[in-house]
Amino acid sequence: MIEGKGLGGKKVNRVGVSLSNSYLKKLNRLSIACNTKPTTLAGMILERCLDDAAVVEQLQNELGVYETYRVLPFKRHDAADVTYLLKGETYPWG
């Protein structure tokens, strides 16, 4: 299925996330404060973190990613979101 095609902008990919009780409590409280559903808020948080170069870099440093598989967040001036380049890729527009 092609994401977004004929779906009216609906999201079609689902990811199951397991949270500890304390983080679920934090998520629920924040979602109430923000007047949104916890799953919607969790998606927003994930999207922001995945598009934040500093967060991506920090995670890769903490988890000891192999240099071959290391990603570099790249944002084109005309794009709304970030693309990941593998180290060694030189053509980000493909």
C-alpha positions as CSV (number, residue, x, y, z in Angstrom):
1,M,0.0,0.0,0.0
2,I,1.3,3.5,-0.9
3,E,1.3,5.7,2.2
4,G,-1.1,8.6,1.9
5,K,-2.4,7.7,-1.6
6,G,-6.2,7.9,-1.5
7,L,-6.3,7.8,2.3
8,G,-7.1,11.4,3.0
9,G,-3.8,11.9,4.8
10,K,-4.4,9.0,7.3
11,K,-1.4,7.2,8.7
12,V,-1.1,3.6,7.7
13,N,2.0,2.4,9.6
14,R,1.6,1.2,13.2
15,V,4.4,0.6,15.7
16,G,3.8,-1.1,19.1
17,V,5.6,0.7,21.9
18,S,6.0,-0.8,25.4
19,L,6.3,1.7,28.2
20,S,7.0,1.2,31.8
21,N,4.2,2.1,34.2
22,S,6.0,5.4,35.2
23,Y,6.4,6.5,31.5
24,L,2.9,5.6,30.7
25,K,1.7,7.7,33.6
26,K,3.8,10.6,32.3
27,L,2.5,10.2,28.8
28,N,-1.1,10.1,30.1
29,R,-0.7,13.2,32.2
30,L,0.9,15.1,29.4
31,S,-1.7,14.0,26.9
32,I,-4.4,15.3,29.3
33,A,-2.5,18.6,29.7
34,C,-2.2,18.9,25.9
35,N,-5.9,17.8,25.3
36,T,-4.9,15.0,23.0
37,K,-4.9,11.2,22.9
38,P,-1.9,9.4,24.3
39,T,-1.2,7.5,21.1
40,T,-1.4,10.8,19.1
41,L,1.0,12.5,21.5
42,A,3.4,9.5,21.4
43,G,3.5,9.7,17.6
44,M,4.2,13.4,17.8
45,I,7.0,12.9,20.2
46,L,8.5,10.1,18.1
47,E,8.4,12.2,14.9
48,R,10.1,15.2,16.6
49,C,12.8,13.0,18.1
50,L,13.5,11.2,14.7
51,D,13.7,14.6,13.0
52,D,16.1,16.1,15.6
53,A,19.7,15.6,14.6
54,A,21.0,16.0,18.1
55,V,18.7,13.2,19.5
56,V,19.6,10.9,16.6
57,E,23.4,11.5,17.2
58,Q,23.1,11.0,21.0
59,L,21.2,7.7,20.6
60,Q,23.8,6.4,18.1
61,N,26.6,7.4,20.4
62,E,25.0,5.8,23.5
63,L,24.1,2.6,21.7
64,G,27.5,2.2,19.9
65,V,26.2,1.9,16.3
66,Y,28.6,0.4,13.8
67,E,30.1,3.2,11.7
68,T,28.9,1.4,8.5
69,Y,25.3,1.7,9.6
70,R,25.5,5.1,11.2
71,V,22.9,7.5,9.8
72,L,23.2,11.2,9.2
73,P,20.0,13.3,9.3
74,F,19.7,15.5,6.2
75,K,17.0,18.1,5.5
76,R,16.5,19.4,2.0
77,H,15.5,23.1,1.8
78,D,12.3,22.1,0.0
79,A,11.3,19.1,2.1
80,A,9.1,19.1,5.2
81,D,10.9,16.2,7.0
82,V,14.3,14.8,7.5
83,T,15.9,12.1,5.4
84,Y,18.5,9.7,6.8
85,L,21.7,9.1,4.8
86,L,23.9,6.1,5.5
87,K,27.5,7.0,6.1
88,G,29.2,6.9,2.7
89,E,26.1,7.9,0.7
90,T,26.8,11.0,-1.3
91,Y,23.6,11.5,-3.2
92,P,20.7,12.6,-0.9
93,W,18.2,13.5,-3.6
94,G,17.6,10.0,-4.9
